[in-house]
Amino acid sequence: MTTASPSSPVFVSGAAAKAVFQWKDAVSALQAGYARPFDAASTPPRTVATGGGAALRTLPAIPAGGRYFGAKLMGMAMAGADPGCEYVIVLFDHATGRIAAFVDGNQVTGLRTAATSAAALDRLAPERPARLGVLGSGLEASMHTRAFAAVRSLTEVVVFSPTPQRRQDFAREISEELGVPVRAVDEPRAAVEGADIVLAAARSRGEKPILFGDWLQQGTTVVSIGSTVPNQREIDASVVERADLIVCDVLEEVLEETGDMLAAAKAGVAFRDKSFSMNALLAGDLDQRRGSAVLPMFKSVGSGVQDVIVAEVILTKALEAGQVTALPIAFETKRPKGIRKEKTDGHVQP
């Protein structure tokens, strides 16, 4: 169904985003987006401005073939009287350049990370029922478990996190929601051994590895999302060494700016020749290699293209469902010289 673009900007709240979101819609959109030819200029690196106890992070993207383009902005006040952080995704209409929507980015950030991992997992893991081992019991762990259940039938979920109550709460919540047996264990190795899929979604206390290569059986697919900057650790260098196919959502950023890969390089592990982009995976360039891989791994740091693709899915669904808030505002539209300018009231003047 094609939905008309709003004539003035709309707002999609976190509650509305959650109400209309479907994992399979987001996974399919991400797979289609990453399968298209990718221009590095359309997804420049994130920027972070800091000063005066505040930080502003910007993740811009123009996804190929998308109806919208835009950026996620994250503002954080660390030294104010009431410190906090808010996210907003601003979407522009590709045909007109006009601002189409502001989407609350807090929910989208968790949803897009898990949906991206599921989009990769769907191509990396064998198409059969799977036992899932989870390291972590927070938001990312629960989101990923839900997303994985949308692309694979889960026979059992086994979870470890350092806090007994949190892992028990995770087990109860996920079991009730998904109708899958979920078991909490008190050692990380017990969650991982024998698993067909392993999710590492919990950086350890003290930034020490929480997943080791000799815990993994052949045929396991690993998804690691917890080490996104140089000082963060999650998986041991032995996992990187054992993995025979490593897929990254942002290739150079994963290989050069995450603590796990920097530690692996320092340990002498060679991984460049077996590391590839998510675009290569979803465009089909790795079909032969993934078919013979015995321990594939997906490693993620997140990117603006994921935010924009998933925000477009949410905006489209929210418009169809009438779950948007119309904003009583209009922006002036600037036109190049020689082209007639259309004013925000709809009248055209030369």
C-alpha positions as CSV (number, residue, x, y, z in Angstrom):
1,M,0.0,0.0,0.0
2,T,1.3,3.4,-1.0
3,T,0.7,6.1,1.6
4,A,0.7,9.8,0.7
5,S,3.4,11.8,2.2
6,P,2.1,14.2,4.8
7,S,1.7,17.8,3.5
8,S,3.2,19.1,6.8
9,P,5.6,17.4,9.3
10,V,4.2,14.9,11.7
11,F,5.5,13.4,14.9
12,V,5.6,9.7,15.7
13,S,5.9,9.1,19.4
14,G,7.7,6.2,21.0
15,A,4.4,4.6,22.0
16,A,3.1,4.9,18.4
17,A,6.3,3.4,17.0
18,K,6.0,0.5,19.4
19,A,2.3,0.0,18.5
20,V,2.8,-0.3,14.7
21,F,6.2,-2.0,14.6
22,Q,6.5,-5.5,13.3
23,W,9.8,-7.4,13.3
24,K,9.4,-9.0,9.9
25,D,8.6,-5.7,8.2
26,A,11.8,-4.1,9.6
27,V,13.9,-7.2,8.8
28,S,12.6,-7.3,5.2
29,A,13.2,-3.5,4.7
30,L,16.8,-3.8,6.0
31,Q,17.6,-6.8,3.9
32,A,16.3,-4.9,0.8
33,G,18.1,-1.8,1.7
34,Y,21.5,-3.5,2.3
35,A,21.1,-5.6,-0.9
36,R,21.1,-2.5,-3.1
37,P,24.4,-0.9,-4.4
38,F,25.9,1.0,-1.5
39,D,27.6,4.4,-1.9
40,A,29.9,5.3,1.0
41,A,29.1,9.0,0.6
42,S,25.4,8.3,1.4
43,T,26.3,7.0,4.9
44,P,29.1,9.2,6.2
45,P,30.6,8.4,9.6
46,R,28.8,9.6,12.7
47,T,29.9,12.8,14.3
48,V,30.0,13.7,18.0
49,A,30.2,17.3,19.2
50,T,31.0,17.9,22.9
51,G,31.4,20.9,25.1
52,G,30.1,22.5,28.3
53,G,29.0,19.2,29.7
54,A,26.8,18.3,26.7
55,A,27.2,16.0,23.7
56,L,25.4,15.8,20.4
57,R,25.8,12.8,18.2
58,T,24.6,12.8,14.5
59,L,24.1,9.7,12.3
60,P,23.0,10.8,8.8
61,A,22.0,8.5,5.9
62,I,20.5,8.5,2.5
63,P,19.4,4.8,1.9
64,A,19.4,3.7,-1.7
65,G,15.9,3.3,-3.0
66,G,14.3,4.8,0.1
67,R,11.4,7.2,0.1
68,Y,12.9,9.2,2.9
69,F,16.4,10.2,4.0
70,G,17.5,11.9,7.2
71,A,19.5,11.7,10.4
72,K,19.3,10.6,14.0
73,L,20.3,13.2,16.5
74,M,21.1,12.3,20.1
75,G,21.5,15.1,22.6
76,M,22.9,14.4,26.1
77,A,23.2,16.9,29.0
78,M,25.7,15.5,31.5
79,A,26.3,18.5,33.7
80,G,22.9,20.2,33.9
81,A,20.5,20.3,36.7
82,D,18.4,17.5,35.2
83,P,20.8,15.3,33.1
84,G,19.2,13.2,30.4
85,C,19.4,12.0,26.8
86,E,16.8,12.2,24.0
87,Y,16.9,10.9,20.4
88,V,15.0,12.2,17.4
89,I,15.1,10.9,13.8
90,V,14.3,13.6,11.2
91,L,13.0,12.3,7.9
92,F,13.1,14.2,4.7
93,D,11.0,13.4,1.6
94,H,13.3,12.2,-1.1
95,A,11.2,13.7,-3.9
96,T,10.8,17.2,-2.5
97,G,13.5,17.7,0.1
98,R,10.8,18.7,2.7
99,I,10.8,17.6,6.3
100,A,8.2,14.8,6.5
101,A,8.5,13.6,10.1
102,F,10.1,13.7,13.5
103,V,10.3,10.2,15.0
104,D,11.1,9.6,18.7
105,G,14.3,7.7,18.3
106,N,14.5,6.0,21.7
107,Q,12.4,3.0,20.8
108,V,13.7,2.9,17.2
109,T,17.3,2.6,18.4
110,G,16.7,-0.7,20.2
111,L,14.4,-2.0,17.4
112,R,16.7,-1.2,14.6
113,T,19.8,-2.8,16.2
114,A,17.9,-6.0,16.8
115,A,16.2,-6.0,13.4
116,T,19.6,-5.5,11.7
117,S,21.1,-8.4,13.6
118,A,18.1,-10.6,12.7
119,A,18.5,-9.5,9.0
120,A,22.1,-10.8,9.1
121,L,21.3,-13.9,11.1
122,D,18.6,-14.9,8.7
123,R,21.3,-15.2,6.0
124,L,24.0,-16.7,8.2
125,A,22.3,-19.3,10.3
126,P,21.0,-22.6,8.9
127,E,17.3,-22.6,8.2
128,R,16.2,-24.9,11.0
129,P,14.9,-24.7,14.6
130,A,17.6,-23.4,16.9
131,R,18.6,-23.3,20.5
132,L,19.6,-19.7,21.5
133,G,22.2,-18.9,24.1
134,V,22.0,-15.3,25.4
135,L,24.6,-13.4,27.4
136,G,22.8,-10.4,28.8
137,S,19.4,-9.7,30.1
138,G,18.9,-6.0,29.3
139,L,16.9,-4.2,26.6
140,E,19.2,-5.2,23.8
141,A,19.2,-8.8,24.8
142,S,15.4,-9.0,25.0
143,M,14.9,-7.1,21.8
144,H,17.3,-9.4,20.0
145,T,15.6,-12.5,21.3
146,R,12.3,-11.2,20.0
147,A,13.8,-10.3,16.6
148,F,15.6,-13.7,16.3
149,A,12.3,-15.5,17.0
150,A,10.8,-13.7,14.0
151,V,13.3,-15.3,11.6
152,R,14.0,-18.7,13.3
153,S,11.9,-21.1,15.3
154,L,13.5,-21.2,18.7
155,T,13.4,-24.5,20.6
156,E,14.9,-23.1,23.8
157,V,16.5,-20.0,25.1
158,V,19.2,-20.2,27.8
159,V,20.2,-16.9,29.4
160,F,23.0,-15.7,31.7
161,S,23.6,-12.3,33.2
162,P,25.5,-11.4,36.3
163,T,22.4,-10.4,38.3
164,P,20.2,-13.5,39.3
165,Q,17.0,-11.5,39.5
166,R,17.4,-9.9,36.1
167,R,18.1,-13.1,34.3
168,Q,15.1,-14.7,36.1
169,D,12.9,-11.8,35.0
170,F,14.2,-12.1,31.5
171,A,13.4,-15.8,31.4
172,R,9.9,-15.3,32.7
173,E,9.1,-12.4,30.4
174,I,10.4,-14.0,27.2
175,S,8.9,-17.4,27.9
176,E,5.5,-15.8,28.5
177,E,5.7,-13.6,25.4
178,L,7.2,-16.1,22.9
179,G,5.8,-19.3,24.3
180,V,9.3,-20.8,24.2
181,P,11.1,-22.6,27.1
182,V,13.6,-20.1,28.6
183,R,16.1,-21.2,31.3
184,A,18.3,-18.9,33.4
185,V,21.8,-20.2,34.3
186,D,24.5,-19.0,36.7
187,E,27.5,-19.3,34.4
188,P,28.0,-17.8,30.9
189,R,29.5,-21.1,29.6
190,A,26.3,-22.9,30.5
191,A,24.3,-20.6,28.3
192,V,26.6,-21.0,25.3
193,E,27.6,-24.6,25.1
194,G,25.4,-26.6,22.7
195,A,23.7,-23.5,21.4
196,D,23.0,-23.1,17.6
197,I,22.9,-19.3,17.9
198,V,24.8,-17.3,20.5
199,L,23.9,-13.7,21.3
200,A,26.5,-11.6,23.1
201,A,24.6,-8.5,24.4
202,A,26.3,-7.7,27.7
203,R,29.6,-6.1,28.2
204,S,31.3,-7.5,31.2
205,R,32.1,-5.6,34.4
206,G,35.7,-4.4,34.0
207,E,35.5,-4.7,30.2
208,K,36.8,-8.2,30.2
209,P,35.7,-10.8,27.6
210,I,32.5,-12.8,28.5
211,L,32.6,-15.2,25.5
212,F,35.4,-17.6,24.5
213,G,36.0,-19.6,21.4
214,D,36.4,-23.0,23.0
215,W,32.8,-22.8,24.3
216,L,31.4,-22.8,20.8
217,Q,30.5,-25.9,18.8
218,Q,30.9,-26.1,15.1
219,G,27.8,-24.8,13.3
220,T,27.1,-22.1,15.8
221,T,26.3,-18.6,14.6
222,V,27.5,-15.8,16.8
223,V,26.0,-12.3,17.0
224,S,28.0,-9.7,19.0
225,I,26.7,-6.2,19.7
226,G,28.2,-5.1,23.0
227,S,31.6,-3.7,21.9
228,T,31.1,-0.6,19.8
229,V,34.0,1.7,20.8
230,P,37.7,1.1,21.5
231,N,37.4,0.8,25.3
232,Q,34.6,-1.8,25.3
233,R,35.1,-5.5,25.5
234,E,32.7,-8.4,25.0
235,I,34.2,-11.4,23.1
236,D,37.6,-12.9,23.5
237,A,40.2,-12.9,20.7
238,S,39.7,-16.7,20.5
239,V,36.1,-16.1,19.2
240,V,37.5,-13.9,16.4
241,E,40.1,-16.5,15.6
242,R,37.6,-19.4,15.5
243,A,35.1,-17.5,13.3
244,D,35.7,-18.3,9.7
245,L,33.3,-15.7,8.3
246,I,32.8,-12.3,10.0
247,V,30.1,-9.9,8.7
248,C,30.1,-6.3,9.9
249,D,27.3,-3.7,9.6
250,V,30.0,-0.9,9.2
251,L,33.1,-2.8,8.1
252,E,35.9,-0.4,8.9
253,E,34.4,0.9,12.1
254,V,34.0,-2.6,13.5
255,L,37.5,-3.7,12.5
256,E,39.3,-0.6,13.5
257,E,37.3,1.1,16.3
258,T,35.9,-1.7,18.5
259,G,37.7,-3.0,21.5
260,D,37.1,-6.6,20.6
261,M,38.7,-6.4,17.2
262,L,41.6,-4.2,18.4
263,A,42.4,-6.8,21.1
264,A,42.3,-9.5,18.5
265,A,44.7,-7.6,16.3
266,K,47.0,-7.1,19.3
267,A,46.9,-10.8,20.0
268,G,48.0,-11.5,16.5
269,V,44.7,-12.8,15.1
270,A,44.4,-12.3,11.4
271,F,40.8,-11.4,10.5
272,R,40.9,-9.0,7.5
273,D,40.6,-11.7,4.9
274,K,37.6,-13.2,6.5
275,S,35.7,-10.0,7.3
276,F,33.0,-8.6,5.0
277,S,30.3,-5.9,4.9
278,M,26.7,-6.6,5.5
279,N,26.1,-5.2,2.0
280,A,28.1,-8.1,0.6
281,L,26.2,-10.6,2.6
282,L,22.7,-9.3,1.6
283,A,23.6,-8.7,-2.0
284,G,24.5,-12.4,-2.4
285,D,28.2,-11.8,-2.8
286,L,29.0,-14.2,0.1
287,D,26.6,-17.0,-0.8
288,Q,29.3,-19.6,-1.6
289,R,31.5,-18.6,1.4
290,R,28.6,-18.6,3.9
291,G,27.5,-22.0,2.6
292,S,30.8,-23.5,3.7
293,A,31.3,-21.5,6.9
294,V,31.3,-23.5,10.1
295,L,31.3,-20.6,12.6
296,P,30.0,-17.4,11.1
297,M,29.8,-14.2,13.2
298,F,27.9,-10.9,12.8
299,K,29.3,-7.9,14.6
300,S,27.5,-4.6,14.8
301,V,28.1,-1.0,15.9
302,G,24.9,0.5,14.5
303,S,24.5,3.1,11.8
304,G,22.3,5.9,10.5
305,V,21.1,3.9,7.6
306,Q,19.5,1.4,10.0
307,D,17.8,4.2,11.8
308,V,16.4,5.8,8.7
309,I,15.2,2.5,7.1
310,V,13.4,1.4,10.2
311,A,12.0,4.9,10.9
312,E,10.6,4.9,7.3
313,V,8.9,1.5,8.0
314,I,7.4,2.9,11.2
315,L,6.3,6.2,9.7
316,T,4.6,4.4,6.8
317,K,2.7,2.1,9.2
318,A,1.9,4.9,11.6
319,L,0.4,7.0,8.7
320,E,-1.7,4.1,7.6
321,A,-2.9,3.5,11.2
322,G,-3.6,7.1,12.0
323,Q,-1.0,7.0,14.7
324,V,0.8,10.2,13.9
325,T,0.5,13.7,15.5
326,A,0.1,16.5,12.9
327,L,2.3,19.4,13.8
328,P,1.0,22.9,13.3
329,I,4.2,24.1,11.7
330,A,5.6,24.8,8.2
331,F,9.1,25.3,7.0
332,E,10.1,27.7,4.3
333,T,11.2,25.8,1.2
334,K,14.2,27.2,-0.6
335,R,14.5,26.6,-4.3
336,P,17.5,26.8,-6.6
337,K,17.6,29.9,-8.8
338,G,15.6,29.6,-12.1
339,I,13.1,27.2,-10.5
340,R,9.7,28.4,-9.4
341,K,9.3,28.5,-5.6
342,E,6.4,26.9,-3.9
343,K,5.4,28.7,-0.7
344,T,4.4,26.7,2.3
345,D,0.7,27.8,1.9
346,G,0.6,25.9,-1.4
347,H,0.6,29.0,-3.7
348,V,3.2,29.1,-6.5
349,Q,5.0,32.2,-7.4
350,P,7.7,32.8,-10.0
